[in-house]
Amino acid sequence: MILGFIASLLFLVLAGVVRAGAVSLMLTPRADAMRDGAASVAGADTVADLLEDRVRLQPSIGMVHSGILVVSAVPATWALATVLTGWALLGALAALVAVVLLVGDILPRAYGRGHPGSLAYRFSGLLFLVAALGRRTGDLLIEEPEEGDVPDEDEEEELKLISSVLEFSDTLVREVMIPRPDMVTIDRGETTDKALDIVIEDGFSRIPVVGESPDDIVGFVYAKDLLGIMDRGGGPEPVTRIMRPVYFVPETKRIPDLLRDMQTRQQHMAIVVDEFGGTAGLVTIEDLLEELVGEIIDEYDTEDPLFVEEEGGTYLVDGRFPVEDLEDALDVELPHDEWDTVGGLLLDLAGRVPYEGEAFEGHGIRFIVVSVQGRRVIQVRVTRSATT
């Protein structure tokens, strides 16, 4: 009996280590792991390799973890069944299940969230083996299509949706938010007439109200409230009289958690703040749903491609285009330490705000600035350097 409990304990510890390491792994930005790998941090290169395929990584590790949890309960269950019967056995088994979930999943999950990166590096070898085993097991469980079988459109859509759900669960708010420079706002000293003009001109149904600085978001003005004033035939009023409270969220919040919170609070818009408390951007519930099921084009949306392939191997790229997507499109490796967009990359290469027509070369790519607005790079023309 004692051997049964010892065996269960060993498997339970293994399950806990896998769960904590996996959570730490999934919360580690691949750019950070690549940077740490270049600095010879032990385990960072392995973590960067694992994070290259996030879509398959999480279910692969999850499959093995679930198997270890089940195995951990078997020896203890056998040991209890040899000495207990009836209601006593049922009560003991219920307690065993609670202990297995607590020690093998809940507590390690919390610990892993508190140690992103470092814990994944420490157990990178184990996580690599677990991920490989999970992928191999998954491949064996998937039925190979017979010759001539072609997945129909419904099956392809299901696969796309499953892939979206897996990526959705690992996405942070800062990855889907509208950056502060792109926010359309109104000053708290303005009137409802001015707010209505913005609604009509830009087509937004909710407008953030700013106070003393762009970081000072003091409320939201809703288009339906403005229309209500117009319907009543009332004159212009201060926007502060009808503005609604602000819902602030950290940029590191995971979007499934934010979607759940926004639904509970019946909030349609939130202001995203950075680690210093400054305004990083805003996010709407539509942004979150678009991330899950693809682009939702409503009556106000216009399709504006961020990446357009031109003739002669040239690409016209929006400054907001993610660097990781540019890497995939051109099959190159680009650094992205403190920024995530092509515009941020250009600011880093120039060391200042570049001017229109200015050209830069770096990392095997030639960048020509097409348009700049204020401190933002709007469009860039990208080609491969002649030496690559």
Contacts in CASP RR format, 6 or more apart in sequence:
PFRMAT RR
TARGET T0000
AUTHOR 0000-0000-0000
METHOD contacts of the structure
MODEL  1
MILGFIASLLFLVLAGVVRAGAVSLMLTPRADAMRDGAASVAGADTVADL
LEDRVRLQPSIGMVHSGILVVSAVPATWALATVLTGWALLGALAALVAVV
LLVGDILPRAYGRGHPGSLAYRFSGLLFLVAALGRRTGDLLIEEPEEGDV
PDEDEEEELKLISSVLEFSDTLVREVMIPRPDMVTIDRGETTDKALDIVI
EDGFSRIPVVGESPDDIVGFVYAKDLLGIMDRGGGPEPVTRIMRPVYFVP
ETKRIPDLLRDMQTRQQHMAIVVDEFGGTAGLVTIEDLLEELVGEIIDEY
DTEDPLFVEEEGGTYLVDGRFPVEDLEDALDVELPHDEWDTVGGLLLDLA
GRVPYEGEAFEGHGIRFIVVSVQGRRVIQVRVTRSATT
1 79 0 8 1.000
1 82 0 8 1.000
1 83 0 8 1.000
2 79 0 8 1.000
3 75 0 8 1.000
3 79 0 8 1.000
4 75 0 8 1.000
4 76 0 8 1.000
4 78 0 8 1.000
4 79 0 8 1.000
5 75 0 8 1.000
5 76 0 8 1.000
5 79 0 8 1.000
7 75 0 8 1.000
7 76 0 8 1.000
8 72 0 8 1.000
8 73 0 8 1.000
8 74 0 8 1.000
8 75 0 8 1.000
8 76 0 8 1.000
8 79 0 8 1.000
9 72 0 8 1.000
11 68 0 8 1.000
11 71 0 8 1.000
11 72 0 8 1.000
11 75 0 8 1.000
12 69 0 8 1.000
12 72 0 8 1.000
12 99 0 8 1.000
12 100 0 8 1.000
12 103 0 8 1.000
12 104 0 8 1.000
13 103 0 8 1.000
14 68 0 8 1.000
14 72 0 8 1.000
15 65 0 8 1.000
15 68 0 8 1.000
15 69 0 8 1.000
15 72 0 8 1.000
15 100 0 8 1.000
15 103 0 8 1.000
15 104 0 8 1.000
15 105 0 8 1.000
15 108 0 8 1.000
16 103 0 8 1.000
16 104 0 8 1.000
16 105 0 8 1.000
16 107 0 8 1.000
16 108 0 8 1.000
17 108 0 8 1.000
17 123 0 8 1.000
17 126 0 8 1.000
18 61 0 8 1.000
18 64 0 8 1.000
18 65 0 8 1.000
18 68 0 8 1.000
18 108 0 8 1.000
18 123 0 8 1.000
18 126 0 8 1.000
18 127 0 8 1.000
18 130 0 8 1.000
19 65 0 8 1.000
19 104 0 8 1.000
19 105 0 8 1.000
19 108 0 8 1.000
19 109 0 8 1.000
19 112 0 8 1.000
20 108 0 8 1.000
20 109 0 8 1.000
20 111 0 8 1.000
20 112 0 8 1.000
20 115 0 8 1.000
20 119 0 8 1.000
20 123 0 8 1.000
21 108 0 8 1.000
21 112 0 8 1.000
21 119 0 8 1.000
21 120 0 8 1.000
21 123 0 8 1.000
21 127 0 8 1.000
22 58 0 8 1.000
22 61 0 8 1.000
22 62 0 8 1.000
22 65 0 8 1.000
22 127 0 8 1.000
22 130 0 8 1.000
23 108 0 8 1.000
23 109 0 8 1.000
23 112 0 8 1.000
23 113 0 8 1.000
24 112 0 8 1.000
24 113 0 8 1.000
24 114 0 8 1.000
24 115 0 8 1.000
24 116 0 8 1.000
24 117 0 8 1.000
24 118 0 8 1.000
24 119 0 8 1.000
24 120 0 8 1.000
25 47 0 8 1.000
25 50 0 8 1.000
25 51 0 8 1.000
25 57 0 8 1.000
25 61 0 8 1.000
25 117 0 8 1.000
25 120 0 8 1.000
25 127 0 8 1.000
26 54 0 8 1.000
26 57 0 8 1.000
26 58 0 8 1.000
26 170 0 8 1.000
27 112 0 8 1.000
27 113 0 8 1.000
27 116 0 8 1.000
27 117 0 8 1.000
28 47 0 8 1.000
28 51 0 8 1.000
28 116 0 8 1.000
28 117 0 8 1.000
28 120 0 8 1.000
30 48 0 8 1.000
30 51 0 8 1.000
30 52 0 8 1.000
31 335 0 8 1.000
31 336 0 8 1.000
31 337 0 8 1.000
32 117 0 8 1.000
33 44 0 8 1.000
33 45 0 8 1.000
33 47 0 8 1.000
33 48 0 8 1.000
33 51 0 8 1.000
33 117 0 8 1.000
33 120 0 8 1.000
34 44 0 8 1.000
34 48 0 8 1.000
35 335 0 8 1.000
35 337 0 8 1.000
36 44 0 8 1.000
36 121 0 8 1.000
37 43 0 8 1.000
37 44 0 8 1.000
37 45 0 8 1.000
37 48 0 8 1.000
41 121 0 8 1.000
42 121 0 8 1.000
42 124 0 8 1.000
43 121 0 8 1.000
43 122 0 8 1.000
43 124 0 8 1.000
43 125 0 8 1.000
44 121 0 8 1.000
44 124 0 8 1.000
46 124 0 8 1.000
46 125 0 8 1.000
46 127 0 8 1.000
46 128 0 8 1.000
47 117 0 8 1.000
47 120 0 8 1.000
47 121 0 8 1.000
47 124 0 8 1.000
47 127 0 8 1.000
49 128 0 8 1.000
50 57 0 8 1.000
50 124 0 8 1.000
50 127 0 8 1.000
50 128 0 8 1.000
50 131 0 8 1.000
51 57 0 8 1.000
54 166 0 8 1.000
54 167 0 8 1.000
54 170 0 8 1.000
55 163 0 8 1.000
55 166 0 8 1.000
55 167 0 8 1.000
56 135 0 8 1.000
57 131 0 8 1.000
58 166 0 8 1.000
58 169 0 8 1.000
58 170 0 8 1.000
59 166 0 8 1.000
60 130 0 8 1.000
60 131 0 8 1.000
60 133 0 8 1.000
60 134 0 8 1.000
60 135 0 8 1.000
60 138 0 8 1.000
61 127 0 8 1.000
61 130 0 8 1.000
61 131 0 8 1.000
61 134 0 8 1.000
62 134 0 8 1.000
63 134 0 8 1.000
63 137 0 8 1.000
63 138 0 8 1.000
64 130 0 8 1.000
64 133 0 8 1.000
64 134 0 8 1.000
64 137 0 8 1.000
65 105 0 8 1.000
65 130 0 8 1.000
69 100 0 8 1.000
69 101 0 8 1.000
69 104 0 8 1.000
69 105 0 8 1.000
72 100 0 8 1.000
72 104 0 8 1.000
73 96 0 8 1.000
73 97 0 8 1.000
73 100 0 8 1.000
76 96 0 8 1.000
77 93 0 8 1.000
77 96 0 8 1.000
80 89 0 8 1.000
80 92 0 8 1.000
80 93 0 8 1.000
80 96 0 8 1.000
81 89 0 8 1.000
84 92 0 8 1.000
111 119 0 8 1.000
112 119 0 8 1.000
120 127 0 8 1.000
145 151 0 8 1.000
151 159 0 8 1.000
161 293 0 8 1.000
164 291 0 8 1.000
164 292 0 8 1.000
164 293 0 8 1.000
164 294 0 8 1.000
165 292 0 8 1.000
168 255 0 8 1.000
168 256 0 8 1.000
168 291 0 8 1.000
168 292 0 8 1.000
169 254 0 8 1.000
169 256 0 8 1.000
170 254 0 8 1.000
171 254 0 8 1.000
171 255 0 8 1.000
171 291 0 8 1.000
172 251 0 8 1.000
172 252 0 8 1.000
172 253 0 8 1.000
172 254 0 8 1.000
172 255 0 8 1.000
173 249 0 8 1.000
173 250 0 8 1.000
173 251 0 8 1.000
173 252 0 8 1.000
173 253 0 8 1.000
173 254 0 8 1.000
173 255 0 8 1.000
173 258 0 8 1.000
173 272 0 8 1.000
173 283 0 8 1.000
174 251 0 8 1.000
174 252 0 8 1.000
174 272 0 8 1.000
174 280 0 8 1.000
174 340 0 8 1.000
175 255 0 8 1.000
175 340 0 8 1.000
176 255 0 8 1.000
176 283 0 8 1.000
176 287 0 8 1.000
176 288 0 8 1.000
176 290 0 8 1.000
176 291 0 8 1.000
177 251 0 8 1.000
177 272 0 8 1.000
177 280 0 8 1.000
177 281 0 8 1.000
177 282 0 8 1.000
177 283 0 8 1.000
177 287 0 8 1.000
178 281 0 8 1.000
178 282 0 8 1.000
178 283 0 8 1.000
178 284 0 8 1.000
178 287 0 8 1.000
179 280 0 8 1.000
179 281 0 8 1.000
179 320 0 8 1.000
180 214 0 8 1.000
180 279 0 8 1.000
180 280 0 8 1.000
180 281 0 8 1.000
180 282 0 8 1.000
181 375 0 8 1.000
181 376 0 8 1.000
182 320 0 8 1.000
183 208 0 8 1.000
183 281 0 8 1.000
183 282 0 8 1.000
184 198 0 8 1.000
184 202 0 8 1.000
184 204 0 8 1.000
184 207 0 8 1.000
185 207 0 8 1.000
185 208 0 8 1.000
185 209 0 8 1.000
185 210 0 8 1.000
185 214 0 8 1.000
185 217 0 8 1.000
186 194 0 8 1.000
186 195 0 8 1.000
186 198 0 8 1.000
186 207 0 8 1.000
186 208 0 8 1.000
186 209 0 8 1.000
186 210 0 8 1.000
186 221 0 8 1.000
186 239 0 8 1.000
187 209 0 8 1.000
187 210 0 8 1.000
187 211 0 8 1.000
188 209 0 8 1.000
188 210 0 8 1.000
188 211 0 8 1.000
188 218 0 8 1.000
188 238 0 8 1.000
188 239 0 8 1.000
188 240 0 8 1.000
188 243 0 8 1.000
189 238 0 8 1.000
189 239 0 8 1.000
189 240 0 8 1.000
190 238 0 8 1.000
190 239 0 8 1.000
191 236 0 8 1.000
191 237 0 8 1.000
191 238 0 8 1.000
191 239 0 8 1.000
192 221 0 8 1.000
192 226 0 8 1.000
192 229 0 8 1.000
192 235 0 8 1.000
192 236 0 8 1.000
192 237 0 8 1.000
192 238 0 8 1.000
192 239 0 8 1.000
192 241 0 8 1.000
192 242 0 8 1.000
193 235 0 8 1.000
193 236 0 8 1.000
194 239 0 8 1.000
195 207 0 8 1.000
195 221 0 8 1.000
195 226 0 8 1.000
195 239 0 8 1.000
196 223 0 8 1.000
196 226 0 8 1.000
196 227 0 8 1.000
196 230 0 8 1.000
198 204 0 8 1.000
198 207 0 8 1.000
199 205 0 8 1.000
199 207 0 8 1.000
199 223 0 8 1.000
199 226 0 8 1.000
203 300 0 8 1.000
204 223 0 8 1.000
204 300 0 8 1.000
205 222 0 8 1.000
205 223 0 8 1.000
205 224 0 8 1.000
205 300 0 8 1.000
206 220 0 8 1.000
206 221 0 8 1.000
206 222 0 8 1.000
206 223 0 8 1.000
206 268 0 8 1.000
206 269 0 8 1.000
206 284 0 8 1.000
207 220 0 8 1.000
207 221 0 8 1.000
207 223 0 8 1.000
208 217 0 8 1.000
208 219 0 8 1.000
208 220 0 8 1.000
208 246 0 8 1.000
208 269 0 8 1.000
208 271 0 8 1.000
208 282 0 8 1.000
209 217 0 8 1.000
209 218 0 8 1.000
209 219 0 8 1.000
209 220 0 8 1.000
209 221 0 8 1.000
209 239 0 8 1.000
209 240 0 8 1.000
209 243 0 8 1.000
210 216 0 8 1.000
210 217 0 8 1.000
210 218 0 8 1.000
211 217 0 8 1.000
211 218 0 8 1.000
214 279 0 8 1.000
215 277 0 8 1.000
215 278 0 8 1.000
215 279 0 8 1.000
216 279 0 8 1.000
217 246 0 8 1.000
217 271 0 8 1.000
217 279 0 8 1.000
218 240 0 8 1.000
218 243 0 8 1.000
218 246 0 8 1.000
219 243 0 8 1.000
219 244 0 8 1.000
219 245 0 8 1.000
219 246 0 8 1.000
220 243 0 8 1.000
220 244 0 8 1.000
220 245 0 8 1.000
220 246 0 8 1.000
220 269 0 8 1.000
221 239 0 8 1.000
221 242 0 8 1.000
221 243 0 8 1.000
221 244 0 8 1.000
222 242 0 8 1.000
222 244 0 8 1.000
225 242 0 8 1.000
225 244 0 8 1.000
226 242 0 8 1.000
229 235 0 8 1.000
229 237 0 8 1.000
229 242 0 8 1.000
246 271 0 8 1.000
247 262 0 8 1.000
247 265 0 8 1.000
247 267 0 8 1.000
247 269 0 8 1.000
247 270 0 8 1.000
247 271 0 8 1.000
248 270 0 8 1.000
248 271 0 8 1.000
248 272 0 8 1.000
248 273 0 8 1.000
249 258 0 8 1.000
249 261 0 8 1.000
249 270 0 8 1.000
249 271 0 8 1.000
249 272 0 8 1.000
249 273 0 8 1.000
249 283 0 8 1.000
250 272 0 8 1.000
250 273 0 8 1.000
250 275 0 8 1.000
251 272 0 8 1.000
251 273 0 8 1.000
251 274 0 8 1.000
251 275 0 8 1.000
251 280 0 8 1.000
252 275 0 8 1.000
255 288 0 8 1.000
255 291 0 8 1.000
258 270 0 8 1.000
258 283 0 8 1.000
258 288 0 8 1.000
259 285 0 8 1.000
259 288 0 8 1.000
259 289 0 8 1.000
259 292 0 8 1.000
261 267 0 8 1.000
262 268 0 8 1.000
262 270 0 8 1.000
262 285 0 8 1.000
262 288 0 8 1.000
263 285 0 8 1.000
267 285 0 8 1.000
268 284 0 8 1.000
268 285 0 8 1.000
268 286 0 8 1.000
269 282 0 8 1.000
269 283 0 8 1.000
269 284 0 8 1.000
269 285 0 8 1.000
270 282 0 8 1.000
270 283 0 8 1.000
270 284 0 8 1.000
271 279 0 8 1.000
271 281 0 8 1.000
271 282 0 8 1.000
272 279 0 8 1.000
272 280 0 8 1.000
272 281 0 8 1.000
272 282 0 8 1.000
272 283 0 8 1.000
273 279 0 8 1.000
273 280 0 8 1.000
274 280 0 8 1.000
286 296 0 8 1.000
286 298 0 8 1.000
289 296 0 8 1.000
290 296 0 8 1.000
297 303 0 8 1.000
304 318 0 8 1.000
305 318 0 8 1.000
306 317 0 8 1.000
306 318 0 8 1.000
306 319 0 8 1.000
306 320 0 8 1.000
306 321 0 8 1.000
307 315 0 8 1.000
307 316 0 8 1.000
307 317 0 8 1.000
307 318 0 8 1.000
307 321 0 8 1.000
307 325 0 8 1.000
307 326 0 8 1.000
307 329 0 8 1.000
308 315 0 8 1.000
308 316 0 8 1.000
308 317 0 8 1.000
309 315 0 8 1.000
310 316 0 8 1.000
310 381 0 8 1.000
313 383 0 8 1.000
313 384 0 8 1.000
314 381 0 8 1.000
314 382 0 8 1.000
314 383 0 8 1.000
315 329 0 8 1.000
315 330 0 8 1.000
315 381 0 8 1.000
315 382 0 8 1.000
315 383 0 8 1.000
316 370 0 8 1.000
316 379 0 8 1.000
316 380 0 8 1.000
316 381 0 8 1.000
316 382 0 8 1.000
317 326 0 8 1.000
317 342 0 8 1.000
317 379 0 8 1.000
317 380 0 8 1.000
317 381 0 8 1.000
317 382 0 8 1.000
318 342 0 8 1.000
318 378 0 8 1.000
318 379 0 8 1.000
318 380 0 8 1.000
319 341 0 8 1.000
319 342 0 8 1.000
319 343 0 8 1.000
319 344 0 8 1.000
319 346 0 8 1.000
319 376 0 8 1.000
319 377 0 8 1.000
319 378 0 8 1.000
319 379 0 8 1.000
319 380 0 8 1.000
320 341 0 8 1.000
320 342 0 8 1.000
320 343 0 8 1.000
321 341 0 8 1.000
321 342 0 8 1.000
322 340 0 8 1.000
322 341 0 8 1.000
322 342 0 8 1.000
323 334 0 8 1.000
323 336 0 8 1.000
323 339 0 8 1.000
323 340 0 8 1.000
323 341 0 8 1.000
323 342 0 8 1.000
323 345 0 8 1.000
324 336 0 8 1.000
324 340 0 8 1.000
326 332 0 8 1.000
326 334 0 8 1.000
326 342 0 8 1.000
326 382 0 8 1.000
327 333 0 8 1.000
327 334 0 8 1.000
330 365 0 8 1.000
330 382 0 8 1.000
330 384 0 8 1.000
332 363 0 8 1.000
332 364 0 8 1.000
332 365 0 8 1.000
333 363 0 8 1.000
334 345 0 8 1.000
334 363 0 8 1.000
334 365 0 8 1.000
335 363 0 8 1.000
336 345 0 8 1.000
338 348 0 8 1.000
339 345 0 8 1.000
339 347 0 8 1.000
339 348 0 8 1.000
342 377 0 8 1.000
342 380 0 8 1.000
342 382 0 8 1.000
343 376 0 8 1.000
343 377 0 8 1.000
343 380 0 8 1.000
344 377 0 8 1.000
345 367 0 8 1.000
346 354 0 8 1.000
346 360 0 8 1.000
346 367 0 8 1.000
346 369 0 8 1.000
346 377 0 8 1.000
346 380 0 8 1.000
347 353 0 8 1.000
347 354 0 8 1.000
347 377 0 8 1.000
349 360 0 8 1.000
349 362 0 8 1.000
349 367 0 8 1.000
350 358 0 8 1.000
350 360 0 8 1.000
353 372 0 8 1.000
353 374 0 8 1.000
353 375 0 8 1.000
353 377 0 8 1.000
354 360 0 8 1.000
354 369 0 8 1.000
354 372 0 8 1.000
354 377 0 8 1.000
355 369 0 8 1.000
355 372 0 8 1.000
356 369 0 8 1.000
356 370 0 8 1.000
356 371 0 8 1.000
356 372 0 8 1.000
357 368 0 8 1.000
357 369 0 8 1.000
357 370 0 8 1.000
358 368 0 8 1.000
358 369 0 8 1.000
359 366 0 8 1.000
359 367 0 8 1.000
359 368 0 8 1.000
359 369 0 8 1.000
360 366 0 8 1.000
360 367 0 8 1.000
360 369 0 8 1.000
361 367 0 8 1.000
361 385 0 8 1.000
362 385 0 8 1.000
364 384 0 8 1.000
364 385 0 8 1.000
364 387 0 8 1.000
364 388 0 8 1.000
365 382 0 8 1.000
365 383 0 8 1.000
365 384 0 8 1.000
365 385 0 8 1.000
365 388 0 8 1.000
366 382 0 8 1.000
366 383 0 8 1.000
366 384 0 8 1.000
366 385 0 8 1.000
367 380 0 8 1.000
367 381 0 8 1.000
367 382 0 8 1.000
368 380 0 8 1.000
368 381 0 8 1.000
368 382 0 8 1.000
368 383 0 8 1.000
369 377 0 8 1.000
369 379 0 8 1.000
369 380 0 8 1.000
370 378 0 8 1.000
370 379 0 8 1.000
370 380 0 8 1.000
370 381 0 8 1.000
371 377 0 8 1.000
371 378 0 8 1.000
371 379 0 8 1.000
372 378 0 8 1.000
END
